[in-house]
Amino acid sequence: TVEFTGTLHATVAKQVCLKNTSSSTLAYNAILVGRDADDFSLPKGSTVTIPAMKQGFVNVEFTIRFLHPAEAVLILVSNNIDGVDGVTLTFSLKSEVKNIEPVGMIRCKSPCYEL
């Protein structure tokens, strides 16, 4: 599970680290699915290539627009490179609002009650 916590209306960025322990290059296509998938994005693209014995990163951003927790799933589907397929990976994405800061304040005077 990747948790996105922050202030209402803030954009939170996270990286998912992928390690390739094989002797072949792996490539993955990232897909976001689920109820709130539209609120999550992949700013550096939906494809990641991981050289042999190295690691790669998938960047995920989330803009907190609502108070209710958002949920989505990040699915990484392997592309066949050099005749090698990696396993399909899934990550649960969840959000939580930790703070609410006002965007602005408006002062006004008005009678509360009139006959």
C-alpha positions as CSV (number, residue, x, y, z in Angstrom):
1,T,0.0,0.0,0.0
2,V,1.3,3.5,-0.9
3,E,-0.2,6.2,1.3
4,F,-0.7,9.8,0.2
5,T,-1.2,12.1,3.2
6,G,-1.2,15.8,3.1
7,T,-3.2,19.1,3.2
8,L,-6.5,19.5,1.4
9,H,-5.8,20.8,-2.2
10,A,-2.1,19.9,-2.0
11,T,-0.4,17.6,-4.6
12,V,1.5,14.7,-3.0
13,A,4.2,12.8,-5.0
14,K,5.5,9.3,-4.2
15,Q,7.9,6.9,-5.9
16,V,7.5,3.2,-6.1
17,C,10.8,1.5,-6.2
18,L,11.1,-1.6,-8.4
19,K,14.2,-3.8,-8.2
20,N,15.3,-6.1,-11.0
21,T,17.3,-9.0,-9.6
22,S,17.4,-10.9,-12.9
23,S,20.2,-10.8,-15.6
24,S,17.8,-9.4,-18.2
25,T,16.2,-5.9,-18.7
26,L,12.6,-5.6,-17.6
27,A,10.0,-3.1,-18.8
28,Y,6.6,-2.3,-17.4
29,N,3.5,-0.4,-18.4
30,A,1.7,1.3,-15.5
31,I,-2.1,1.6,-15.4
32,L,-4.2,3.3,-12.8
33,V,-7.6,1.8,-12.1
34,G,-10.3,2.2,-9.5
35,R,-12.9,4.5,-8.1
36,D,-10.6,7.5,-7.8
37,A,-8.0,6.7,-10.4
38,D,-8.6,10.0,-12.2
39,D,-7.2,11.9,-9.2
40,F,-3.9,10.0,-9.4
41,S,-1.4,10.6,-12.2
42,L,1.9,9.3,-13.6
43,P,3.8,12.5,-14.3
44,K,6.9,10.9,-15.8
45,G,4.9,8.6,-18.1
46,S,3.4,5.2,-17.8
47,T,6.4,3.1,-19.0
48,V,9.5,2.2,-16.9
49,T,12.5,0.2,-18.0
50,I,14.7,-1.5,-15.4
51,P,18.2,-2.7,-16.5
52,A,19.5,-6.0,-15.2
53,M,20.5,-6.0,-11.5
54,K,19.4,-2.4,-11.1
55,Q,16.3,-0.5,-9.8
56,G,13.8,1.8,-11.4
57,F,11.1,4.1,-10.1
58,V,7.5,4.8,-11.0
59,N,6.4,8.3,-9.9
60,V,2.8,8.7,-8.8
61,E,1.1,12.1,-7.9
62,F,-2.1,12.7,-6.2
63,T,-4.0,16.0,-5.7
64,I,-6.2,15.9,-2.6
65,R,-9.5,17.4,-3.8
66,F,-12.0,15.9,-1.3
67,L,-12.1,15.1,2.5
68,H,-13.1,11.5,1.9
69,P,-10.2,9.0,1.4
70,A,-9.4,8.2,-2.2
71,E,-8.5,4.7,-3.4
72,A,-7.0,3.4,-6.6
73,V,-4.8,0.5,-7.8
74,L,-1.5,0.9,-9.6
75,I,-1.0,-2.1,-12.0
76,L,2.4,-2.7,-13.6
77,V,2.1,-5.1,-16.6
78,S,5.4,-6.5,-17.9
79,N,6.5,-5.9,-21.5
80,N,8.5,-8.7,-23.2
81,I,12.1,-7.6,-23.7
82,D,14.8,-10.0,-24.8
83,G,12.3,-12.9,-24.4
84,V,11.8,-12.2,-20.7
85,D,8.5,-11.4,-19.0
86,G,8.3,-10.0,-15.5
87,V,5.5,-10.7,-13.1
88,T,2.5,-8.4,-13.0
89,L,2.7,-6.1,-9.9
90,T,-0.1,-4.3,-8.1
91,F,0.0,-1.6,-5.5
92,S,-2.9,-0.2,-3.5
93,L,-3.0,3.6,-3.5
94,K,-4.8,5.4,-0.6
95,S,-5.1,9.0,0.6
96,E,-5.8,10.7,3.8
97,V,-6.3,14.4,4.6
98,K,-4.2,15.4,7.6
99,N,-4.8,19.1,7.6
100,I,-7.1,21.7,6.2
101,E,-5.9,25.2,5.5
102,P,-8.1,28.0,4.3
103,V,-7.6,29.2,0.8
104,G,-8.7,32.7,1.8
105,M,-10.9,34.5,4.2
106,I,-13.9,36.9,3.6
107,R,-15.2,39.2,6.2
108,C,-18.7,40.5,5.9
109,K,-21.3,42.1,8.2
110,S,-24.9,41.2,8.1
111,P,-27.9,41.1,10.4
112,C,-28.4,37.7,11.8
113,Y,-32.2,38.1,12.3
114,E,-34.8,40.7,11.2
115,L,-38.5,40.8,12.0
